[in-house]
Amino acid sequence: MSEPKTIYLKDYKVPPFLAENIELDFHLEKEKTTVTSVVKYKKNPESSDNDLYLNGEELELIEIEIDNKILTEG
């Protein structure tokens, strides 16, 4: 596991997308927790970047959908 990277204010960039709405559903079990997240993003008009990055630690990605279409690895 790598050390966390320090991010300085001078390195700040305007985010390309803004979260309009976030819904989280937690399913708690004795050995694991499953979290379902539904996020509605909108393009940030102050950014020219079109890339959306999702960062996380110790997570297992199960599925991503965009506009009700499941994304494949390709």
N, C-alpha and C positions, 0 to 999 in steps of 0.2 A: 504494500500500500504506500503510495507516495505522500509526501508531506503536502499540506494545504498550501496553495499559492496565495501570497499576499497581493491584494488588488488595491492600488492606490487611486486617490481621487483624480490624479493627473492622467490615469489610464482609462477613465470612464468614457464610455461611448453611449450615445442615445440608443436605447433598445429598438430593434426593428419591428417588434410586435408588442402590443399591450394586452394584458389579460382583462377582458370585459367582465367575465363571470367565472367563478371556480366552484365546483361541487365535488366534495370528497365523501366517499362512503367507506367506512372501516368495518371489516369483518375480522373480529378478534377470536383466535383459537388458542389452545394451550401451547402449541408448538410453532405457530406462525401467525402473522397478520397479513391480510390482503387488503390493499387500499385501491379503490377505483377512483380515478380522478377524471372529471370531465371539465375541460377548460375551453372557453370561447375566447379566441384571440382576434384582435383586429390589427391591421397594418398601422404602424405609427407613421403619420405623415411627416414627422420631423427626421425620419431616417430613410436613407437610400438603400440600405442593406435589406436583402430579401431572405436571409438565412435565419432559421429558427433552431436554436440549440436547447436541448433539454438536458440538464445536468442532474446527477444524483449519485449517491454512494450506497453500496451494498443493496442494489435493487435488481430485480429480475423483470425485464420488460416482457410483458405477455402479448400486448397488442396495441397498435396505434390505428386510429380511424381519422380520416379527414373527409368531411362532408358525407358521412355515413358510408364511406368506402374504406375497407381494411387495407392498410399498406402491407406490401410484401417486402422481403429483404432486398429485392432487386430494385 
